[in-house]
Amino acid sequence: MDSVTNLEQRSPTTPASSGAGLGYGIIDQPMRQVEARLRQELQSRYEQLAPILRHGALLGGKRMRPALVLLAAEAVGEAGEAHVTIATVLEMVHTATLVHDDVLDSAQQRRHVPTVNAKWDEQTSILLGDYLFAQSFYLSATLDDTRACRWIGEAARRVCEGELRQVHSRDVLDLDEAAYLSIVQGKTAELCSVACRLGAAYAGADEVTVERLSNYGDALGIAFQIADDFLDLWGDSDQTGKTLGTDLWQGKMTLPLIRLLQTSDAAQRETILQILSGPAADRLPAITPLLAASDARDYTRRRAQEFVDTALAAISSLPDSPAQAMLQKLARFAIDRRF
């Protein structure tokens, strides 16, 4: 079966508590070090905070951003202690964005685990996200040079820009694909890109190689987001841990909807706009037959595959190695979701 068609067959996400040893092969040992470092960093001398910090660590999923740091390093040299620190920092930044996202989306569950706002409240979620950001930048400042702190700070700013743009694009029904991709590049792909950039740079790679790996991470992140758009409409909610049509209900203009509007005539476009501006609970059943009659599904698959191909091309000049092979596998996993 072609990997693109497997978007509907997304496997359940492994809880972050077993984040080490997810089949990343050559980096399993440093991934275990990252897990240990996360547990060390997410501790508090205040007993009432300890369960909140532990719960926050459960939300990170497959630890993809730490894996990208370590794989990029191994693809061009060797991962060292600095890479473990950088990987830990990026996972804390990523988790902070997830915790804040769950507040913005009023989400009750993430990867089959209750969100912080569901288990406690929104104030706790916001403050936990702030705590993770603060701790991550403190940790990045312990490195011997300032590159990581500067690059991660810039990446975090771009993530926030992307999130702000998405929030202010909700129910903006004329959002085009270029604007959509620009938002995704910030809010989703930027941390993948900087993970690869830092991994390569701290392993001593030249500027051209660093840029190629950065481009790989960028394309990989976009492919993952487009696949998530697909799964929100055509996935299996039992496997994704997310109710189908959540993005639609929240007024987010995802790629399938953008394509549907782009390829509709004036009369159908008016019907679609009425559906999307109508009651949130009515949107999915009303839009489903229109999506089925269009090429939105196939187009979304195709665009995801194109970004996977872009990612693979970016690392094609790297020497053959277990790390390069795992980077290729991870790119294909973006639209297959099976290791």
Secondary structure by P-SEA (a helix, b strand, c coil): ccccccccccccccccccccccccccaaaaaaaaaaaaaaaaccccccaaaaaaaaaaacccaaaaaaaaaaaaacccccaaaaaaaaaaaaaaaaaaaaaaaaaccccccccccccccccaaaaaaaaaaaaaaaaaaaaccccaaaaaaaaaaaaaaaaaaaaaaaacccccccaaaaaaaaacccaaaaaaaaaaaaaaacccaaaaaaaaaaaaaaaaaaaaaaaaaaccccccccccccccccccccccaaaaaaaaaccaaaaaaaaaaaacccccccccaaaaaaacaaaaaaaaaaaaaaaaaaaaaccccccaaaaaaaaaaaacccccc
